[in-house]
Every structure is written in structure tokens, then in C-alpha cells.
Amino acid sequence: MVFFYNALLLILIPFWVPWMVYRALRRKDPVDWSERMGAYQVEMRKDATRLWIHAVSVGEVISATPMLRALRGLERDFDILLTTTTSSGHKAALGLPEGLVDHIAYFPIDVPRFVLRAMLTIKPHAVLVMETELWLNFLWTAKQFEVKTAVVNGRISDRAFPRMKSIRPYYQSLFRYLDRVWTQTERDRQRFAEFGARDVKAVGNCKFDQIQTENLPDGQTIRKELEIPAGAHVLVVGSTRGAEEESLVIEAVKLLRTKDVFVIHAPRHLETADDLAAKVKQEFGEVARRSKGQTGRYLILDTYGELASVYAAADVAVVGGAFEDLGGQNIIQPLALGKPVIHGPNIQNFRDVADLADRASAAIVCTNAQEVAYHLDELFGDENLRRTMGDAGADLVKKQQGVSEEYARLILELLEI
């Protein structure tokens, strides 16, 4: 399978190389192509346990953060490299608290020469892949160096599962190079096992640990910073993806009967902020940009790393990624902060979290702008309903926490096999 895979990569170079360059150029921040070709300027310590943790983008970096804290709490000297694929993930990694990781780099393109060069530089004792970012050459090379390999917080989405079954031999070959697979849910465990993965265990979702409940941001302070008047209603819209979602949210805001509403809207990809701002200005006559230090009734949050704390200022949160068929975005952050959540129906990538929130009556699913507007008016007009939903969400997150310590313990076990 490795030979066939590389032959196919070679044949398809005219297609995947331009596609990669195009995707990279669309990002706001440039990618380090030397690192993507495996040329790492990293010196790992020979006297430490060297871990290579891969988190493809922002979501996986966030997932890895509490696990990194748990690893640092162990009585073992780790030298940790964290790699990402996207520039937004790289920027999120650079913003991690000091001391959680020792080195940050871009993940090498899955070409044998690039992967081999990177592996020779790092010489890890273990490779830990967050969620689903698995590449055949990378894992095959790791096993040639007798590196321990594991998937952490693993998941196979409803959307990906049928596609994977259509090329089952590839995934069966890929999963042979994994020593351990630790999944978010029992359903994910069964899906990995169906493709022949060995030693698969359902552990839980460490994204619930990303909130440190004793250090929650103060919503009133954030409101003052953004010059939002006392008594105003605040809607925080997080992680919208695509023009249709943006238009749906703008239409819902136009339909609101509630007066004195301030909107803080954070697009998932910052490179779309200009187009979003143009739409908002066309519909409402004015728009503010956080990156320019502006404030206003409709503020575009076009900065890195602020959405998590800005949710604390919300009366209600609308989370994007699921109004179109895009798989959804993480709703844990606003739930943990005690905010009622509205999201779309296409939340396959976070289905288990969404199901828990639905059963706890902490979230509402809407399919169009009219439904979003209706439930926003309902929530803005009923403080008791907001409090009840918010308390249910915060309690749900608290009950699901503690998984990251288990992942850290399992990593220690992996290193001893």
C-alpha cells in the first residue's frame, strides 16, 4: 500500500501541489514552506523524553492544551514538539501559555523525503496525533524508527465514515501503524476498530477540559472594554464558515424584534472578515472592526484568540459551522461559560457534544434565519430561560471534565510498551 500510495502522489503532483499552494495563499498568514518540506531548525534534547504532538488546526490545538497541562504535571522530563498544518493553527500554538510546549513547527507534507528529514531531526520517542490527522508516509516512517504511535481524542465523523469505507484498504493499511487509538466516544471506538485498528479504547473528549473554571473571564469587564452600555443585549456569533452562514446570521439580526442588541461576530477564517464587514455595512450602514480598535453595534471580531473570552460577555451565543453542511464548530466554550447556545443542524463533527447539550436543554437547533431570530427574541426577553439554559450547559461541561489526566496516564503507559 505504501508503494501504491507514493506512486499515486507522484502521478497527481500537477493537482495536489497547486491546490496546496492555493489554500495556503488564501490564508491571512504565510506558511513556512521550509518546515512543510521537513527542514526543521529544532534541537530536541537527548536526555529528555521526546514527544511529537500533531494538531492540524486551531480546534486540535485547543483540544491538546489541557492534555499538555496534564503532561507537564507528571514527574517526567518531556521535550515536546507541537506541529500544525494550517497557519491559523500555528498562530494558536504560538499563543499557548509559556512552558506547555518546547518547539512549534509546521507539519511536513506527506512526501517520503520531507517526512524522513523531519523524523531524523526530531527522533521522537512517541508520536501523538490529535483526533484524525493521519498520513501514511508519516506513520510508516515513524514505525521504521521504532517510534510509539497513538491517536489521542480520536474521532471519525459521520461525514468522513462513508468516504473511509469506500477506500477501506487504505485505512486498514494506515491503521496498522498505530500502536494505540484513544477515542472520544464508543461510536468512534467502533469505527476505528472496524478498519482494523489495534488496542482501541473509548476515553472521552478532552475538549471539555479546555475551560479552566476557576479562571473564567469576566463578562462585565469585556463589555466595558468594548463600550457596550449596561443593560444592552449582547449576541456573540462564533466561527461562521461560508457566505451562506454569514448571510443567515445577518438576516436573523435584521429580523430581531428585540431592541438595543449589540452583535460581536467572529468569522472562523479571518481572511473572510473583509467580505463579512462589507455585508454588514451594506445591511446596517456601519460596521466596527476589532483589529482596528473600533467598537460599535455590529463588531467584527477579526483577531486571533479572543473569541473564547468574548463569549463571557454574551447573553446568547450563536455558533456557526452547522447552518451549512460543514460539520459544525465546537460549542463547548460558550456552554462552559453558562451561555445559551444556538447552532445549526449539520453538526456531525461535534455530534456527541451537541446531543449532550440537547438532552440537557442547554442548546437550541435552528435551520434558518427566521428560527434563529425567533429564539433570540425569546431568549433576550426571558432572563430566567437564559439562566436555566446557561446553568445546564455549565453543569454539563463540569461533569465531563477530567479526561486529559487520563490521556496523560495512557501516554506514559504507551512509552513503556
Beta strands, then each sheet from edge to edge (+ up, - down):
strand 1: 49-54
strand 2: 78-84
strand 3: 103-106
strand 4: 126-130
strand 5: 148-154
strand 6: 180-183
strand 7: 200-202
strand 8: 233-240
strand 9: 261-267
strand 10: 288-289
strand 11: 298-300
strand 12: 316-319
strand 13: 341-343
strand 14: 363-365
sheet 1: 3+ 2+ 1+ 4+ 5+ 6+ 7+
sheet 2: 10+ 11+ 9+ 8+ 12+ 13+ 14+
end
